[in-house]
Amino acid sequence: MRVRAAVLREVPGSLELDDVELGSPGPREVLVRTAAAGLCHSDLHFMEGKYPWPTPTVLGHESAGVVEAVGDQVTYVAPGDHVITCLSVYCGNCEQCLTGHLSRCPNRAATQRPVGAAPRISQGGEPVHQFFDLSSFAEAMLVHEHAVVKVREEVPLDIAATIGCAVMTGVGAVFNTAKVEPGTTVAVLGAGGVGLNCIQGAAIAGAGKIIAVDRLASKLELARTFGATHLVDASAGDAVERVLEITGGGVHHSFEAIGLKQTAEQAFAMLGRGGTATVIGMIPVGEVVEIPGSALLHEKKLQGSSMGSNRFRVDMPRLVDLYLDGRLKLDELVSQRIGLEEVNEGFEVMRTGEIARSVITFT
């Protein structure tokens, strides 16, 4: 099957629109006609070389679509089903999966085609690398059945796509990783797509003070609509001091949603005694986060979160329900809808930091 796709050929580099070939669904594989794909900072990190990935590759990992065909042994979905994809593809058999930590699954090879088999994506007879077992910047995706979750057809697919990464990552970090309790205080560093979902996750969880920290006034105002009770302009002074002042000594939970050494260290510095800082952003490979050892005597914690510690086949349908019930803001998250041919322009806008989310829609 020939489809149009956005291909990354060199790093650092931009994306090139070209045709690629998808194979036919094999055992436990699903062919999904892509309806929408969100642009994520994670994609940009790989384009810029901050994280390694082999090329050529079709990028994209935040997506939703409609099942077009299924391979042998697939029983979970059928043609016509609406699905959200997730990069937390899981084997279902390892210790992490069997103890409920699907996002930590180390056995991705079990969900990929065996060595020597025909690749899922190719061009001119040569393999094209699949990005996180998805590659959603294309008109269709060929994936393992453990990469998709069925969702209610009432949710628009361009909205559903955002659940596949930004929403699951942000809300999941609050619900699953940090387990924020009602009445606690929260600070979120970075009011982009993921940070906004941390903020609304904290609001849904019943947090007391929810402090949004960013350098852009427009994003701070958007954060207020997602549930922030206090706004801190990091460009106007010491953000850590301001958070300590607002809370009278520090927050119970802080979330770093930018991916910088400096902001990860600031997130830890904003904690009160016994507080937990959760780093969500992708800090570039090779950089080291430093914290004062004496602060550990106050039982402060620094932890990471991968894709919101999700169990996505359980979590994502619940998020869809919250959206359809009017309790989860998703329409407000989408700043613009673009065509596949505008993908590089979309990433340029992302670099300005002025928008929450761009979503590619396929017709």
HELIX and SHEET records of a PDB file:
HELIX    1   1 HIS A   41  MET A   47  1                                   7    
HELIX    2   2 GLU A   95  LEU A   98  1                                   4    
HELIX    3   3 LEU A  102  ARG A  104  5                                   3    
HELIX    4   4 ARG A  108  THR A  111  5                                   4    
HELIX    5   5 PHE A  131  ASP A  133  5                                   3    
HELIX    6   6 GLU A  145  ALA A  147  5                                   3    
HELIX    7   7 LEU A  157  THR A  162  1                                   6    
HELIX    8   8 ILE A  163  VAL A  167  3                                   5    
HELIX    9   9 MET A  168  GLY A  172  1                                   5    
HELIX   10  10 ALA A  173  ALA A  178  3                                   6    
HELIX   11  11 GLY A  193  ALA A  205  1                                  13    
HELIX   12  12 ALA A  217  THR A  225  1                                   9    
HELIX   13  13 ALA A  234  ALA A  236  5                                   3    
HELIX   14  14 ALA A  239  THR A  247  1                                   9    
HELIX   15  15 LYS A  261  ALA A  269  1                                   9    
HELIX   16  16 GLY A  293  HIS A  298  5                                   6    
HELIX   17  17 MET A  307  SER A  309  5                                   3    
HELIX   18  18 PHE A  312  LEU A  324  1                                  13    
HELIX   19  19 ASP A  331  LEU A  333  5                                   3    
HELIX   20  20 LEU A  340  GLU A  342  5                                   3    
HELIX   21  21 VAL A  343  THR A  352  1                                  10    
SHEET    1   A 6 GLU A 126  PRO A 127  0                                        
SHEET    2   A 6 ILE A 121  GLN A 123 -1                                        
SHEET    3   A 6 LEU A  15  LEU A  22 -1                                        
SHEET    4   A 6 ARG A   2  LEU A   8 -1                                        
SHEET    5   A 6 THR A  57  VAL A  58 -1                                        
SHEET    6   A 6 HIS A 129  GLN A 130  1                                        
SHEET    1   B 5 ALA A 140  HIS A 144  0                                        
SHEET    2   B 5 GLU A  29  GLY A  38 -1                                        
SHEET    3   B 5 GLU A  62  VAL A  70 -1                                        
SHEET    4   B 5 HIS A  82  THR A  85 -1                                        
SHEET    5   B 5 VAL A 148  LYS A 150 -1                                        
SHEET    1   C 4 ALA A 140  HIS A 144  0                                        
SHEET    2   C 4 GLU A  29  GLY A  38 -1                                        
SHEET    3   C 4 SER A 358  THR A 361 -1                                        
SHEET    4   C 4 GLN A 336  ILE A 338  1                                        
SHEET    1   D 6 HIS A 230  ASP A 233  0                                        
SHEET    2   D 6 ILE A 210  ASP A 214  1                                        
SHEET    3   D 6 VAL A 186  LEU A 189  1                                        
SHEET    4   D 6 VAL A 251  GLU A 256  1                                        
SHEET    5   D 6 LEU A 271  VAL A 279  1                                        
SHEET    6   D 6 LYS A 301  GLY A 304  1                                        
END                                                                             
